[in-house]
Amino acid sequence: QGKQGDPDPLFLRVARKVDEWGRDNIGDRGYSAVGAVVGATYPEDIPKLRELMPHTMFLLPGYGAQGARPEDLAPAFDANGHGAVVAASRKIVLAHGDPANQMWEHAIETAVMEANEELAATLPPLRSLKR
């Protein structure tokens, strides 16, 4: 985030550079070999960042434990549901709760399925993934 009132904050300047660096590396699916980590906990910035980096894959940390909601992530995806990867590390890694839990594999699998269903229900392009 830039200083209050900064007309060209650093994160926007970096976004322009990322787009520039990736222009000559765009693959068949329309995305560049250069990606960007875009904090999902700043959802108000995602539409502008997608505008500045239309061919950049986004890694979106912050979903779940850090407070980002699926609806906050929608502007990161294109109409086909492509263009971003949602990180839900804590939600999945800590799903088992107690390290002695013998059912840890089931707890992690359940957490992954719940995250997928929550994202698919909320993000229109991903609705086809619902079971």
C-alpha positions as CSV (number, residue, x, y, z in Angstrom):
1,Q,0.0,0.0,0.0
2,G,1.2,3.5,-0.8
3,K,1.1,6.6,1.4
4,Q,-2.3,8.2,1.8
5,G,-2.9,10.3,-1.3
6,D,0.1,8.9,-3.2
7,P,-1.0,9.1,-6.8
8,D,1.3,6.3,-7.9
9,P,2.0,4.0,-5.0
10,L,4.8,1.5,-5.2
11,F,2.5,-1.6,-5.6
12,L,1.0,0.0,-8.8
13,R,4.5,0.8,-10.2
14,V,5.6,-2.8,-9.5
15,A,2.4,-4.1,-11.2
16,R,3.3,-2.1,-14.3
17,K,6.8,-3.6,-14.3
18,V,5.5,-7.2,-13.8
19,D,3.2,-6.7,-16.9
20,E,6.1,-5.3,-18.9
21,W,8.5,-8.2,-17.9
22,G,5.9,-10.7,-18.9
23,R,4.8,-9.3,-22.3
24,D,7.2,-11.4,-24.3
25,N,6.4,-14.6,-22.4
26,I,2.7,-15.1,-22.9
27,G,1.7,-18.7,-23.5
28,D,-1.1,-20.3,-25.4
29,R,-3.7,-19.7,-22.7
30,G,-3.0,-15.9,-22.6
31,Y,-1.0,-15.8,-19.4
32,S,2.6,-14.8,-19.0
33,A,5.5,-16.8,-17.4
34,V,5.9,-14.0,-14.9
35,G,3.5,-14.1,-12.0
36,A,2.6,-11.9,-9.1
37,V,1.7,-12.4,-5.4
38,V,-1.4,-10.3,-4.8
39,G,-2.5,-10.1,-1.2
40,A,-6.2,-11.1,-0.9
41,T,-6.4,-9.2,2.3
42,Y,-6.5,-6.0,0.2
43,P,-9.5,-6.9,-2.0
44,E,-10.1,-3.3,-3.0
45,D,-6.8,-3.4,-4.9
46,I,-7.4,-6.6,-6.9
47,P,-9.5,-5.1,-9.7
48,K,-6.8,-2.4,-10.4
49,L,-4.0,-4.9,-10.3
50,R,-5.9,-7.2,-12.7
51,E,-6.4,-4.2,-15.0
52,L,-2.6,-3.4,-14.9
53,M,-1.6,-7.1,-15.2
54,P,-4.2,-8.7,-17.5
55,H,-1.8,-11.6,-18.6
56,T,-0.3,-12.3,-15.2
57,M,-1.1,-15.3,-13.0
58,F,-1.9,-14.2,-9.4
59,L,-1.0,-16.1,-6.3
60,L,-3.6,-15.0,-3.7
61,P,-2.5,-15.5,-0.1
62,G,-4.8,-14.5,2.7
63,Y,-7.9,-16.6,2.0
64,G,-9.5,-18.1,5.1
65,A,-7.5,-17.6,8.3
66,Q,-6.2,-14.2,7.3
67,G,-9.7,-12.9,6.5
68,A,-10.1,-12.8,2.7
69,R,-13.4,-14.2,1.6
70,P,-14.2,-15.9,-1.7
71,E,-16.1,-12.9,-3.0
72,D,-13.1,-10.7,-2.5
73,L,-11.1,-12.9,-4.9
74,A,-13.5,-12.8,-7.9
75,P,-11.9,-9.9,-9.7
76,A,-8.6,-11.8,-9.9
77,F,-10.1,-14.4,-12.2
78,D,-11.0,-14.2,-15.9
79,A,-14.4,-15.2,-17.3
80,N,-13.2,-18.8,-17.6
81,G,-12.1,-19.0,-14.0
82,H,-8.4,-18.8,-14.9
83,G,-5.7,-16.4,-13.9
84,A,-5.2,-17.0,-10.2
85,V,-4.3,-19.6,-7.6
86,V,-5.9,-19.3,-4.1
87,A,-3.6,-20.1,-1.2
88,A,-5.3,-21.6,1.8
89,S,-2.3,-22.9,3.6
90,R,-3.3,-22.5,7.2
91,K,-6.8,-23.7,6.6
92,I,-5.4,-27.0,5.2
93,V,-2.2,-27.5,7.2
94,L,-3.9,-26.9,10.5
95,A,-7.1,-28.7,9.7
96,H,-6.3,-31.7,11.9
97,G,-6.1,-29.6,15.0
98,D,-4.3,-31.9,17.4
99,P,-1.0,-33.3,16.0
100,A,-1.8,-36.7,17.7
101,N,-5.0,-36.9,15.6
102,Q,-4.9,-40.2,13.8
103,M,-7.5,-39.0,11.3
104,W,-5.3,-36.1,10.1
105,E,-5.5,-37.2,6.4
106,H,-9.3,-37.1,6.6
107,A,-9.2,-33.7,8.3
108,I,-7.0,-32.3,5.6
109,E,-9.0,-33.8,2.8
110,T,-12.2,-32.4,4.3
111,A,-10.6,-28.9,4.6
112,V,-9.5,-29.0,1.0
113,M,-13.0,-30.0,-0.2
114,E,-14.7,-27.4,2.0
115,A,-12.4,-24.7,0.6
116,N,-13.0,-25.8,-3.0
117,E,-16.8,-25.9,-2.4
118,E,-16.8,-22.4,-0.7
119,L,-14.8,-20.9,-3.6
120,A,-16.8,-22.6,-6.3
121,A,-20.1,-21.5,-4.7
122,T,-19.0,-17.9,-4.6
123,L,-16.8,-17.3,-7.6
124,P,-19.1,-17.4,-10.7
125,P,-16.5,-18.8,-13.1
126,L,-15.8,-21.7,-10.8
127,R,-19.4,-22.8,-10.1
128,S,-19.0,-25.6,-12.6
129,L,-16.5,-27.2,-10.2
130,K,-19.3,-27.8,-7.6
131,R,-20.1,-31.4,-6.9
